[in-house]
Amino acid sequence: MWRLIKKSWRTMRSAQDGASSIMVAVLMVALLGFAAISIDVGKLYWEKAQLQNGADAGALALASICGAKETDTECSSISTIPRHLADNNANDTSSLVPSVVVDTANNKVTVNTAAAEAGSPTNTVSTWFARILDPAYSNVGVGATATAIWGPPGGLSTKFPLAFSQCEIDSSPTFDGSLQFLQSHGVGDTTATDACHSTSSGQEIPGGFGWLQQEPAGSCSVDTIIDGWELTDTGNEFKAGCQTILAEWKADLVAGKPVIVLLPVFHEVKGTGAGGQFKIYAYAAIDIRGWHFKNGDSLLDFQLPEAAKVIKDGGYKNSDLGFVGKFIRYVFDDEDAEYGGGGMDYGAKITQLIN
C-alpha cells in the first residue's frame, strides 16, 4: 500500500513539475513581450522624437531662408542645412534626410528624416527583445516628416503702438539699404516735402498721428489684424508705457546690437480725432537706428550718428517725429503673430510648422 502511495505521489509531483515548466515558459514569453513593449517601443519613440526635432528644425530653417530670398542657393531641395540640423538633433549625431521638397510657388518646404543607426539597415533601428519573439522585427523603420510655410503675417501683437501709411512706405526707396526718417505725422515746419500727408494739419487724419490705442491701456503693445480697423490714440505726445522698451532698444543700439521692429502699415483712414481709425494693410520690418519723439528727455530722443545725419540733412525740425531706420526683409517665428490673412509683402514674413 505504501509503495502505491509513494508511486502516486511521484507521478503527481512529476505532473506538477511539468505544469510549472509550461507556466514558466508562458510567463517568459509574456515577460519578453512586456520588455519588447517597454524597452524596444520606448527606444523607437525616442528615435522618432529626435528625427521629428531634426525635421522640424530643417523645415523651419529652409522656410526662413526662402522667405527672406527665394533665389538664395540654399532655398533648394539640395540644401545641406536640413541634414546638418537632423544630425545635430540626433543623440548619435547621425540621421538621414531622404528628401527635401521646396515649393516656392506655394511658400512651402517639406523635410523627411530617417534613422541611420550604425550596423542596421538603412532607415531602421535595431530592437533588443522583439527580435527574440519574431526575427522579422529585428529592425524597425523609423522616420519623420515636417512641413513649414512662410508668408506675410495676418495678425500681430506689435511691440510699439505706431502705424505708418502705405503711401509713405510705397514712396520710400524700400529695401535699397538706405536710412530714412519715417514720420509719425505730417511735414510740420520741415523743409522736406511729403505728399502722403494731405490734411491741413499735415497729419494722417485730423487729430491723428499714427498712434494706436494700446492694449491694455498704458502698455506699449496693440493687437492688430490685416483688414482690421484700429482706433487712433489722439495727440502727438509720446505714449506712456513705451519708455522701458525704448530704453532697452537704446542699450542694444549702443552695444552694437540690431533692433528690428515690426510696425503695422495702414492704407485707409476714417473718422476724426478720438473717433479716427486706421485700416491695417500690412506689416513692415524696420532696422531701427534712432528716433525723435516729442519729449525733451534724451531717452525719447536718441540717434546713432548716421541716424542723426539723416535728420539734419533732411531739414527735419523738432515737430517732425518718428523713427530713423531702413526697411529690411525679415523672417521670424513669433507666437504673438498669426499666419496668413492676405497681407501685402512689405518685408516681414512669418514661418510656421503645419504638421
Summary of the structure (lengths in Angstrom):
residues: 355
radius of gyration: 32.4
end to end distance: 79.7
largest distance: 130.7
contacts: 1128
relative contact order: 0.14
helix: 33%
strand: 31%
